[in-house]
Amino acid sequence: MTEGVHAERRERAAARLRETGADGLVCFPGRNLQYLTGFAEEPGERHLLLVVPAGDRPTGGATAAEPTLLVPSLYETQVREETTVDAVRTWADGDDPTAAVRDLLGDLGLRGGRLLVDDTMWATFTQDLRAAAPDAEWGLASEALADLRVRKDEAELDAMRAAAAAADETVRDLRDLGADAVGTTERDLADWIADRLAAHGGEGVSFETIVGSGPNGAKPHHGHGDREVRAGEPVVLDFGTRVDGYPSDQTRTLVFDGEPPAEYERVHETVRAAQTAAVEAVGPGVAAEAVDRAAREVVEDAGYGEAFVHRTGHGVGLDVHEEPYIVAGNDRALEPGMAFSVEPGIYLDGRFGCRIEDLVVVTEDGCQRLNDTDRGWR
């Protein structure tokens, strides 16, 4: 991504803080910090925080009211090289990190007012923030960031397209396996998928790969185990990878060799028709629940309504599951730039399952699929 992308996002975040009546935002290692800085790091025991002031009042201190990273000194070189945040403060092992937090908030004029913190911030850090700003009122970062993150910019969509392309190529590789897949374990096939995703430019897997063979495919979140793939049985394959931090998420249900159960062809065609109906329903101004309804009506009309046991889709961004959720009861209107999965499924306990999933992004006049591989079962 270009260097200016994250700076622009921080500016939009500050503007959103002003709109919501908040004075500042505090992020810790996770997807929000990555979204605003480009710096990807897992949470740890050390205080590593990004503070974004709303910027609509004087600070009363020596430090300009600009986004500031407070990091352990061992991270200083890394964050200066990997982010465009100009203001970086450090604290050393042996220092009191709570005092460093207190000083930073004081210099930014944020020891009072209303502060938003990461929704998933560890309790140890929220407690230290409360100690550092005892007069502040508190809210959640999603109040300001959810509406920003839900609409993907072109840099995000480019990364998602690249991740989806890696998944598409891996689906083609799976089809080429044919009868060679028979006799492999679900676990071995999941490892093979991870290797192919990497070979096509992916960076790891975006979630635990699902390989659900035969009756295991009737468990929507089965994962993978030691059961061997058999000829003639459907195998649910749900996987993805990341590019520049952004994931793909795609499902195909394949039969690698032999003939499937007689009912399977009808089930698969129903799921495929339901997915097509849902994708065709997507467009700006359409309620999220209307997309879910479009898929569900096809499945119900075919007599499998009770076997469609989950929502039709979920938003995808830095988090694999985020807003908007394509589910009954969600009347949120879809907007250009929103990206989400469309993944109806039918699950027959003890027999087999079937799911077909693609990612789509809402456009000005409909939607674009990010996946383009064949959706058949061979």
DRENDO-848963 format. One record per residue (C-alpha): x, y, z; residue in three letters. Coordinates in nm, 4 decimals. Layout:
% residues N
+----------+----------+----------+------+
|       px |       py |       pz | code |
+----------+----------+----------+------+
|        X |        Y |        Z |  ALA |
...
+----------+----------+----------+------+
% end
This chain:
% residues 378
+----------+----------+----------+------+
|       px |       py |       pz | code |
+----------+----------+----------+------+
|   0.0000 |   0.0000 |   0.0000 |  MET |
|   0.1158 |   0.3559 |  -0.0639 |  THR |
|   0.2599 |   0.5499 |   0.2274 |  GLU |
|  -0.0232 |   0.8021 |   0.2298 |  GLY |
|  -0.3028 |   0.5486 |   0.2782 |  VAL |
|  -0.2618 |   0.5087 |   0.6530 |  HIS |
|  -0.2097 |   0.8808 |   0.7176 |  ALA |
|  -0.5329 |   0.9500 |   0.5312 |  GLU |
|  -0.7126 |   0.6898 |   0.7420 |  ARG |
|  -0.5880 |   0.8532 |   1.0620 |  ARG |
|  -0.7200 |   1.1869 |   0.9388 |  GLU |
|  -1.0584 |   1.0321 |   0.8645 |  ARG |
|  -1.0567 |   0.8639 |   1.2067 |  ALA |
|  -0.9938 |   1.2007 |   1.3753 |  ALA |
|  -1.2781 |   1.3553 |   1.1796 |  ALA |
|  -1.5039 |   1.0684 |   1.2792 |  ARG |
|  -1.4098 |   1.1216 |   1.6451 |  LEU |
|  -1.5265 |   1.4804 |   1.6174 |  ARG |
|  -1.8525 |   1.3683 |   1.4572 |  GLU |
|  -1.9229 |   1.1249 |   1.7414 |  THR |
|  -1.8314 |   1.3699 |   2.0161 |  GLY |
|  -1.5229 |   1.1781 |   2.1248 |  ALA |
|  -1.1950 |   1.3448 |   2.2181 |  ASP |
|  -0.9546 |   1.0632 |   2.1393 |  GLY |
|  -0.9007 |   0.7038 |   2.0367 |  LEU |
|  -0.6623 |   0.4478 |   2.1860 |  VAL |
|  -0.5688 |   0.1332 |   1.9922 |  CYS |
|  -0.3472 |  -0.1562 |   2.0930 |  PHE |
|  -0.1978 |  -0.4320 |   1.8741 |  PRO |
|  -0.4708 |  -0.5689 |   1.6529 |  GLY |
|  -0.6654 |  -0.4973 |   1.3374 |  ARG |
|  -0.7584 |  -0.1366 |   1.4219 |  ASN |
|  -0.3958 |  -0.0418 |   1.4831 |  LEU |
|  -0.2990 |  -0.2198 |   1.1615 |  GLN |
|  -0.5738 |  -0.0355 |   0.9725 |  TYR |
|  -0.4521 |   0.3029 |   1.0953 |  LEU |
|  -0.0747 |   0.2500 |   1.0776 |  THR |
|   0.0034 |  -0.0571 |   0.8668 |  GLY |
|   0.1863 |  -0.2067 |   1.1653 |  PHE |
|   0.0793 |  -0.5658 |   1.2321 |  ALA |
|   0.1663 |  -0.7074 |   1.5714 |  GLU |
|   0.0085 |  -0.9560 |   1.8097 |  GLU |
|  -0.0894 |  -0.8294 |   2.1570 |  PRO |
|   0.1750 |  -0.8846 |   2.4228 |  GLY |
|   0.2453 |  -0.7960 |   2.7821 |  GLU |
|   0.4153 |  -0.4649 |   2.6979 |  ARG |
|   0.2259 |  -0.1394 |   2.6484 |  HIS |
|   0.2137 |  -0.0587 |   2.2760 |  LEU |
|  -0.0561 |   0.1981 |   2.2048 |  LEU |
|  -0.1659 |   0.4351 |   1.9304 |  LEU |
|  -0.3413 |   0.7498 |   2.0522 |  VAL |
|  -0.5388 |   0.9503 |   1.7961 |  VAL |
|  -0.6689 |   1.2871 |   1.9204 |  PRO |
|  -0.9821 |   1.4332 |   1.7682 |  ALA |
|  -0.7746 |   1.7452 |   1.7069 |  GLY |
|  -1.0428 |   2.0040 |   1.7774 |  ASP |
|  -0.8962 |   2.1652 |   2.0891 |  ARG |
|  -0.5585 |   2.2850 |   2.2213 |  PRO |
|  -0.3517 |   2.0287 |   2.4022 |  THR |
|  -0.2244 |   2.2465 |   2.6843 |  GLY |
|   0.1076 |   2.0665 |   2.6530 |  GLY |
|   0.4280 |   2.0679 |   2.4579 |  ALA |
|   0.3337 |   1.7899 |   2.2197 |  THR |
|   0.1230 |   1.8676 |   1.9136 |  ALA |
|  -0.2160 |   1.7012 |   1.9049 |  ALA |
|  -0.1201 |   1.4470 |   1.6426 |  GLU |
|  -0.1511 |   1.0696 |   1.6348 |  PRO |
|   0.1206 |   0.9261 |   1.8558 |  THR |
|   0.2589 |   0.5779 |   1.9072 |  LEU |
|   0.3770 |   0.4794 |   2.2545 |  LEU |
|   0.5994 |   0.1746 |   2.2142 |  VAL |
|   0.8545 |  -0.0277 |   2.4096 |  PRO |
|   1.1997 |   0.0995 |   2.3140 |  SER |
|   1.2824 |  -0.2332 |   2.1498 |  LEU |
|   1.0132 |  -0.1563 |   1.8873 |  TYR |
|   1.1236 |   0.1982 |   1.8029 |  GLU |
|   1.3270 |   0.1288 |   1.4902 |  THR |
|   1.0690 |  -0.1165 |   1.3624 |  GLN |
|   0.7676 |   0.1151 |   1.3968 |  VAL |
|   0.9544 |   0.4107 |   1.2479 |  ARG |
|   1.0438 |   0.1988 |   0.9436 |  GLU |
|   0.7051 |   0.0306 |   0.9046 |  GLU |
|   0.4634 |   0.3176 |   0.9724 |  THR |
|   0.4108 |   0.6787 |   0.8666 |  THR |
|   0.3383 |   0.7910 |   1.2228 |  VAL |
|   0.5786 |   1.0792 |   1.2903 |  ASP |
|   0.5256 |   1.1039 |   1.6654 |  ALA |
|   0.6737 |   0.8003 |   1.8385 |  VAL |
|   0.7383 |   0.7840 |   2.2129 |  ARG |
|   0.9224 |   0.5026 |   2.3848 |  THR |
|   0.9510 |   0.3521 |   2.7288 |  TRP |
|   1.2177 |   0.1087 |   2.8428 |  ALA |
|   1.1935 |  -0.2148 |   3.0371 |  ASP |
|   1.2277 |  -0.1086 |   3.3981 |  GLY |
|   1.0222 |   0.2103 |   3.3423 |  ASP |
|   0.6646 |   0.2448 |   3.4628 |  ASP |
|   0.4560 |   0.2159 |   3.1444 |  PRO |
|   0.1460 |   0.3515 |   3.3186 |  THR |
|   0.3359 |   0.6726 |   3.3913 |  ALA |
|   0.4334 |   0.6924 |   3.0239 |  ALA |
|   0.0675 |   0.6525 |   2.9279 |  VAL |
|  -0.0353 |   0.9187 |   3.1781 |  ARG |
|   0.2246 |   1.1635 |   3.0469 |  ASP |
|   0.1243 |   1.1065 |   2.6854 |  LEU |
|  -0.2465 |   1.1527 |   2.7517 |  LEU |
|  -0.1678 |   1.4641 |   2.9517 |  GLY |
|   0.0427 |   1.6174 |   2.6760 |  ASP |
|  -0.2323 |   1.5447 |   2.4254 |  LEU |
|  -0.4983 |   1.6965 |   2.6519 |  GLY |
|  -0.6744 |   1.3616 |   2.6870 |  LEU |
|  -0.6731 |   1.2906 |   3.0609 |  ARG |
|  -1.0369 |   1.3970 |   3.0610 |  GLY |
|  -1.3135 |   1.4057 |   2.8037 |  GLY |
|  -1.4424 |   1.1022 |   2.6182 |  ARG |
|  -1.1962 |   0.8382 |   2.5013 |  LEU |
|  -1.2664 |   0.5378 |   2.2789 |  LEU |
|  -1.0632 |   0.2188 |   2.3255 |  VAL |
|  -1.0263 |  -0.0931 |   2.1143 |  ASP |
|  -1.3269 |  -0.3202 |   2.1598 |  ASP |
|  -1.0973 |  -0.6173 |   2.2280 |  THR |
|  -0.8298 |  -0.4398 |   2.4318 |  MET |
|  -0.6971 |  -0.6569 |   2.7130 |  TRP |
|  -0.8285 |  -0.5678 |   3.0571 |  ALA |
|  -0.4793 |  -0.5002 |   3.1910 |  THR |
|  -0.4381 |  -0.2119 |   2.9460 |  PHE |
|  -0.7878 |  -0.0692 |   2.9945 |  THR |
|  -0.7259 |  -0.0664 |   3.3690 |  GLN |
|  -0.3992 |   0.1211 |   3.3198 |  ASP |
|  -0.5752 |   0.3704 |   3.0923 |  LEU |
|  -0.8375 |   0.4319 |   3.3595 |  ARG |
|  -0.5616 |   0.4922 |   3.6122 |  ALA |
|  -0.3846 |   0.7308 |   3.3734 |  ALA |
|  -0.7038 |   0.9253 |   3.2903 |  ALA |
|  -0.9290 |   0.8950 |   3.5963 |  PRO |
|  -1.1602 |   1.1777 |   3.4855 |  ASP |
|  -1.2245 |   1.0443 |   3.1359 |  ALA |
|  -1.5431 |   0.8869 |   3.0070 |  GLU |
|  -1.5025 |   0.5691 |   2.8022 |  TRP |
|  -1.6481 |   0.4184 |   2.4887 |  GLY |
|  -1.5551 |   0.1662 |   2.2191 |  LEU |
|  -1.3422 |   0.2265 |   1.9118 |  ALA |
|  -1.6083 |   0.0734 |   1.6901 |  SER |
|  -1.8183 |   0.3870 |   1.7435 |  GLU |
|  -1.5692 |   0.5737 |   1.5251 |  ALA |
|  -1.3949 |   0.3074 |   1.3182 |  LEU |
|  -1.6714 |   0.0654 |   1.2212 |  ALA |
|  -1.8186 |   0.3007 |   0.9612 |  ASP |
|  -1.4717 |   0.3660 |   0.8180 |  LEU |
|  -1.3619 |   0.0035 |   0.7987 |  ARG |
|  -1.6885 |  -0.1286 |   0.6568 |  VAL |
|  -1.6291 |   0.0496 |   0.3229 |  ARG |
|  -1.3072 |  -0.0711 |   0.1648 |  LYS |
|  -1.0792 |   0.1671 |  -0.0197 |  ASP |
|  -0.8997 |   0.0713 |  -0.3399 |  GLU |
|  -0.5821 |  -0.0321 |  -0.1600 |  ALA |
|  -0.7827 |  -0.2752 |   0.0523 |  GLU |
|  -0.9743 |  -0.4100 |  -0.2458 |  LEU |
|  -0.6560 |  -0.4623 |  -0.4448 |  ASP |
|  -0.5150 |  -0.6720 |  -0.1609 |  ALA |
|  -0.8385 |  -0.8699 |  -0.1319 |  MET |
|  -0.8446 |  -0.9330 |  -0.5061 |  ARG |
|  -0.4902 |  -1.0687 |  -0.4898 |  ALA |
|  -0.5795 |  -1.2941 |  -0.1960 |  ALA |
|  -0.8908 |  -1.4139 |  -0.3799 |  ALA |
|  -0.6813 |  -1.4897 |  -0.6888 |  ALA |
|  -0.4513 |  -1.7103 |  -0.4788 |  ALA |
|  -0.7574 |  -1.8968 |  -0.3502 |  ALA |
|  -0.8955 |  -1.9338 |  -0.7028 |  ASP |
|  -0.5699 |  -2.0854 |  -0.8262 |  GLU |
|  -0.5733 |  -2.3257 |  -0.5329 |  THR |
|  -0.9267 |  -2.4362 |  -0.6228 |  VAL |
|  -0.8009 |  -2.5145 |  -0.9720 |  ARG |
|  -0.5180 |  -2.7172 |  -0.8206 |  ASP |
|  -0.7695 |  -2.9088 |  -0.6078 |  LEU |
|  -0.9743 |  -2.9988 |  -0.9124 |  ARG |
|  -0.6610 |  -3.1208 |  -1.0866 |  ASP |
|  -0.5954 |  -3.3624 |  -0.7993 |  LEU |
|  -0.8972 |  -3.5677 |  -0.8993 |  GLY |
|  -0.8690 |  -3.9282 |  -0.7819 |  ALA |
|  -0.5294 |  -3.8571 |  -0.6254 |  ASP |
|  -0.7114 |  -3.6909 |  -0.3365 |  ALA |
|  -0.8835 |  -4.0161 |  -0.2435 |  VAL |
|  -0.7114 |  -4.1814 |   0.0518 |  GLY |
|  -0.5508 |  -3.8613 |   0.1819 |  THR |
|  -0.6545 |  -3.7426 |   0.5262 |  THR |
|  -0.8391 |  -3.4186 |   0.5782 |  GLU |
|  -0.5354 |  -3.2928 |   0.7703 |  ARG |
|  -0.2965 |  -3.3766 |   0.4876 |  ASP |
|  -0.5249 |  -3.2083 |   0.2363 |  LEU |
|  -0.5451 |  -2.8964 |   0.4549 |  ALA |
|  -0.1636 |  -2.8824 |   0.4686 |  ASP |
|  -0.1479 |  -2.9259 |   0.0913 |  TRP |
|  -0.3947 |  -2.6378 |   0.0472 |  ILE |
|  -0.1759 |  -2.4143 |   0.2665 |  ALA |
|   0.1254 |  -2.4957 |   0.0499 |  ASP |
|  -0.0620 |  -2.4149 |  -0.2698 |  ARG |
|  -0.1930 |  -2.0853 |  -0.1303 |  LEU |
|   0.1652 |  -1.9841 |  -0.0520 |  ALA |
|   0.2814 |  -2.0931 |  -0.3969 |  ALA |
|   0.0224 |  -1.8586 |  -0.5493 |  HIS |
|   0.1378 |  -1.5562 |  -0.3498 |  GLY |
|  -0.0609 |  -1.5917 |  -0.0300 |  GLY |
|   0.0764 |  -1.5168 |   0.3155 |  GLU |
|  -0.0302 |  -1.7986 |   0.5466 |  GLY |
|  -0.3917 |  -1.9034 |   0.5954 |  VAL |
|  -0.6536 |  -1.6504 |   0.6990 |  SER |
|  -0.8330 |  -1.9006 |   0.9262 |  PHE |
|  -0.8159 |  -2.2706 |   1.0052 |  GLU |
|  -0.8767 |  -2.4541 |   0.6794 |  THR |
|  -1.1956 |  -2.6594 |   0.6676 |  ILE |
|  -1.1811 |  -2.9973 |   0.4941 |  VAL |
|  -1.5064 |  -3.1742 |   0.5751 |  GLY |
|  -1.5272 |  -3.5128 |   0.4023 |  SER |
|  -1.8474 |  -3.7147 |   0.3894 |  GLY |
|  -2.0438 |  -3.6821 |   0.7150 |  PRO |
|  -1.7907 |  -3.4302 |   0.8493 |  ASN |
|  -1.9096 |  -3.1902 |   0.5809 |  GLY |
|  -2.2438 |  -3.1718 |   0.7621 |  ALA |
|  -2.0651 |  -2.9833 |   1.0433 |  LYS |
|  -2.0300 |  -2.6270 |   0.9095 |  PRO |
|  -1.7167 |  -2.5486 |   1.1164 |  HIS |
|  -1.5636 |  -2.8961 |   1.1283 |  HIS |
|  -1.2031 |  -2.7889 |   1.0673 |  GLY |
|  -1.0053 |  -3.0961 |   0.9616 |  HIS |
|  -0.9097 |  -3.4287 |   1.1167 |  GLY |
|  -0.7631 |  -3.7685 |   1.0383 |  ASP |
|  -1.0532 |  -3.9082 |   0.8389 |  ARG |
|  -0.9555 |  -4.0190 |   0.4885 |  GLU |
|  -1.1281 |  -3.8817 |   0.1796 |  VAL |
|  -1.3276 |  -4.1534 |   0.0052 |  ARG |
|  -1.4420 |  -4.1916 |  -0.3535 |  ALA |
|  -1.7916 |  -4.0692 |  -0.4230 |  GLY |
|  -1.8309 |  -3.8500 |  -0.1173 |  GLU |
|  -1.8692 |  -3.4705 |  -0.1137 |  PRO |
|  -1.5862 |  -3.2759 |   0.0521 |  VAL |
|  -1.6469 |  -2.9241 |   0.1817 |  VAL |
|  -1.3327 |  -2.7149 |   0.1287 |  LEU |
|  -1.3335 |  -2.3707 |   0.2940 |  ASP |
|  -1.0055 |  -2.1778 |   0.3030 |  PHE |
|  -0.8293 |  -1.8499 |   0.2455 |  GLY |
|  -0.5005 |  -1.6660 |   0.2634 |  THR |
|  -0.3833 |  -1.3072 |   0.3179 |  ARG |
|  -0.2132 |  -1.0465 |   0.1015 |  VAL |
|  -0.0966 |  -0.7244 |   0.2706 |  ASP |
|  -0.2964 |  -0.8356 |   0.5731 |  GLY |
|  -0.6254 |  -0.8760 |   0.3840 |  TYR |
|  -0.7911 |  -1.2186 |   0.3570 |  PRO |
|  -0.9695 |  -1.4317 |   0.1077 |  SER |
|  -1.2472 |  -1.6723 |   0.2068 |  ASP |
|  -1.3821 |  -1.9204 |  -0.0449 |  GLN |
|  -1.5693 |  -2.2516 |  -0.0304 |  THR |
|  -1.6206 |  -2.5212 |  -0.2899 |  ARG |
|  -1.7729 |  -2.8639 |  -0.2328 |  THR |
|  -1.6074 |  -3.1246 |  -0.4557 |  LEU |
|  -1.6339 |  -3.4939 |  -0.5312 |  VAL |
|  -1.2854 |  -3.6074 |  -0.6270 |  PHE |
|  -1.3683 |  -3.9485 |  -0.7749 |  ASP |
|  -1.6633 |  -4.1812 |  -0.8200 |  GLY |
|  -2.0316 |  -4.0909 |  -0.8122 |  GLU |
|  -2.1866 |  -3.8982 |  -0.5208 |  PRO |
|  -2.5043 |  -3.9995 |  -0.3360 |  PRO |
|  -2.8121 |  -3.9636 |  -0.5518 |  ALA |
|  -2.9489 |  -3.6709 |  -0.3519 |  GLU |
|  -2.6242 |  -3.4787 |  -0.3600 |  TYR |
|  -2.6650 |  -3.3450 |  -0.7106 |  GLU |
|  -3.0010 |  -3.1925 |  -0.6151 |  ARG |
|  -2.8554 |  -3.0450 |  -0.2946 |  VAL |
|  -2.5593 |  -2.8967 |  -0.4786 |  HIS |
|  -2.7748 |  -2.7448 |  -0.7501 |  GLU |
|  -3.0002 |  -2.5923 |  -0.4819 |  THR |
|  -2.7035 |  -2.4346 |  -0.3025 |  VAL |
|  -2.5608 |  -2.3072 |  -0.6279 |  ARG |
|  -2.8958 |  -2.1516 |  -0.7244 |  ALA |
|  -2.9280 |  -1.9967 |  -0.3780 |  ALA |
|  -2.5862 |  -1.8412 |  -0.4044 |  GLN |
|  -2.6619 |  -1.7037 |  -0.7493 |  THR |
|  -2.9891 |  -1.5535 |  -0.6250 |  ALA |
|  -2.8151 |  -1.3895 |  -0.3293 |  ALA |
|  -2.5365 |  -1.2417 |  -0.5426 |  VAL |
|  -2.7904 |  -1.1064 |  -0.7896 |  GLU |
|  -2.9745 |  -0.9397 |  -0.4998 |  ALA |
|  -2.6678 |  -0.7392 |  -0.3925 |  VAL |
|  -2.6612 |  -0.3716 |  -0.4727 |  GLY |
|  -2.6336 |  -0.0286 |  -0.3113 |  PRO |
|  -2.9333 |   0.0546 |  -0.0950 |  GLY |
|  -3.0375 |  -0.3100 |  -0.0585 |  VAL |
|  -3.0850 |  -0.4232 |   0.3011 |  ALA |
|  -2.8381 |  -0.6880 |   0.4158 |  ALA |
|  -3.1281 |  -0.9066 |   0.5273 |  GLU |
|  -3.2721 |  -0.9017 |   0.1739 |  ALA |
|  -2.9621 |  -1.0808 |   0.0445 |  VAL |
|  -3.0011 |  -1.3442 |   0.3152 |  ASP |
|  -3.3673 |  -1.3812 |   0.2259 |  ARG |
|  -3.2911 |  -1.4292 |  -0.1445 |  ALA |
|  -3.0676 |  -1.7278 |  -0.0683 |  ALA |
|  -3.2956 |  -1.8723 |   0.1992 |  ARG |
|  -3.6055 |  -1.8669 |  -0.0172 |  GLU |
|  -3.4368 |  -2.0874 |  -0.2780 |  VAL |
|  -3.3287 |  -2.3380 |  -0.0148 |  VAL |
|  -3.6693 |  -2.3385 |   0.1538 |  GLU |
|  -3.8535 |  -2.3839 |  -0.1752 |  ASP |
|  -3.6405 |  -2.6933 |  -0.2395 |  ALA |
|  -3.7438 |  -2.8367 |   0.0982 |  GLY |
|  -3.4130 |  -2.7926 |   0.2789 |  TYR |
|  -3.4870 |  -2.4834 |   0.4876 |  GLY |
|  -3.4122 |  -2.6506 |   0.8211 |  GLU |
|  -3.0753 |  -2.7689 |   0.6876 |  ALA |
|  -2.9550 |  -2.4133 |   0.6152 |  PHE |
|  -2.8382 |  -2.3413 |   0.9684 |  VAL |
|  -2.6305 |  -2.0224 |   0.9433 |  HIS |
|  -2.6436 |  -1.6699 |   0.8027 |  ARG |
|  -2.5770 |  -1.6182 |   0.4330 |  THR |
|  -2.2620 |  -1.4143 |   0.4824 |  GLY |
|  -2.0351 |  -1.1890 |   0.6831 |  HIS |
|  -1.8247 |  -0.8850 |   0.6097 |  GLY |
|  -1.4588 |  -0.9436 |   0.5289 |  VAL |
|  -1.1691 |  -0.7041 |   0.5792 |  GLY |
|  -0.8681 |  -0.7128 |   0.8073 |  LEU |
|  -1.0927 |  -0.9319 |   1.0231 |  ASP |
|  -1.2283 |  -1.2366 |   0.8444 |  VAL |
|  -1.5612 |  -1.1793 |   1.0202 |  HIS |
|  -1.6745 |  -0.8166 |   1.0510 |  GLU |
|  -1.9616 |  -0.5923 |   0.9450 |  GLU |
|  -2.1834 |  -0.6056 |   0.7477 |  PRO |
|  -2.3479 |  -0.9333 |   0.8497 |  TYR |
|  -2.5775 |  -1.0813 |   0.5853 |  ILE |
|  -2.8401 |  -1.2156 |   0.8203 |  VAL |
|  -3.2121 |  -1.1935 |   0.8924 |  ALA |
|  -3.2963 |  -0.8879 |   1.0987 |  GLY |
|  -3.0099 |  -0.6725 |   0.9689 |  ASN |
|  -3.1784 |  -0.3869 |   0.7839 |  ASP |
|  -2.8553 |  -0.1971 |   0.7212 |  ARG |
|  -2.8422 |  -0.0681 |   0.3647 |  ALA |
|  -2.5487 |  -0.1925 |   0.1597 |  LEU |
|  -2.3081 |   0.0718 |   0.0292 |  GLU |
|  -2.0413 |   0.0740 |  -0.2434 |  PRO |
|  -1.7136 |  -0.0582 |  -0.1051 |  GLY |
|  -1.8689 |  -0.3035 |   0.1374 |  MET |
|  -1.7183 |  -0.6508 |   0.0959 |  ALA |
|  -1.8681 |  -0.9719 |   0.2305 |  PHE |
|  -1.9110 |  -1.3426 |   0.1735 |  SER |
|  -2.2125 |  -1.5072 |   0.0128 |  VAL |
|  -2.2147 |  -1.8669 |   0.1357 |  GLU |
|  -2.5425 |  -2.0570 |   0.1596 |  PRO |
|  -2.5178 |  -2.4204 |   0.2633 |  GLY |
|  -2.7197 |  -2.7351 |   0.3248 |  ILE |
|  -2.6114 |  -2.9841 |   0.5928 |  TYR |
|  -2.7595 |  -3.3321 |   0.6237 |  LEU |
|  -2.6485 |  -3.4796 |   0.9555 |  ASP |
|  -2.4554 |  -3.8044 |   0.9288 |  GLY |
|  -2.4486 |  -3.7890 |   0.5499 |  ARG |
|  -2.2822 |  -3.4884 |   0.3860 |  PHE |
|  -2.2824 |  -3.1120 |   0.3593 |  GLY |
|  -2.2596 |  -2.8634 |   0.0751 |  CYS |
|  -2.1543 |  -2.4989 |   0.0803 |  ARG |
|  -2.0514 |  -2.2609 |  -0.1982 |  ILE |
|  -1.8883 |  -1.9323 |  -0.1024 |  GLU |
|  -1.7477 |  -1.6332 |  -0.2858 |  ASP |
|  -1.6554 |  -1.2837 |  -0.1732 |  LEU |
|  -1.8331 |  -0.9903 |  -0.3349 |  VAL |
|  -1.7864 |  -0.6149 |  -0.3160 |  VAL |
|  -2.0765 |  -0.3740 |  -0.3599 |  VAL |
|  -2.0378 |  -0.1405 |  -0.6598 |  THR |
|  -2.2310 |   0.1667 |  -0.7699 |  GLU |
|  -2.4761 |  -0.0452 |  -0.9678 |  ASP |
|  -2.4578 |  -0.3980 |  -0.8237 |  GLY |
|  -2.1643 |  -0.6040 |  -0.7109 |  CYS |
|  -1.8445 |  -0.7668 |  -0.8280 |  GLN |
|  -1.7417 |  -1.1210 |  -0.7387 |  ARG |
|  -1.3845 |  -1.1479 |  -0.6191 |  LEU |
|  -1.3773 |  -1.5214 |  -0.7010 |  ASN |
|  -1.4293 |  -1.6624 |  -1.0480 |  ASP |
|  -1.3615 |  -2.0370 |  -1.0372 |  THR |
|  -1.6175 |  -2.2953 |  -1.1431 |  ASP |
|  -1.8794 |  -2.3655 |  -0.8760 |  ARG |
|  -1.9569 |  -2.7200 |  -0.9894 |  GLY |
|  -1.8816 |  -3.0310 |  -0.7839 |  TRP |
|  -1.6207 |  -3.1844 |  -1.0171 |  ARG |
+----------+----------+----------+------+
% end
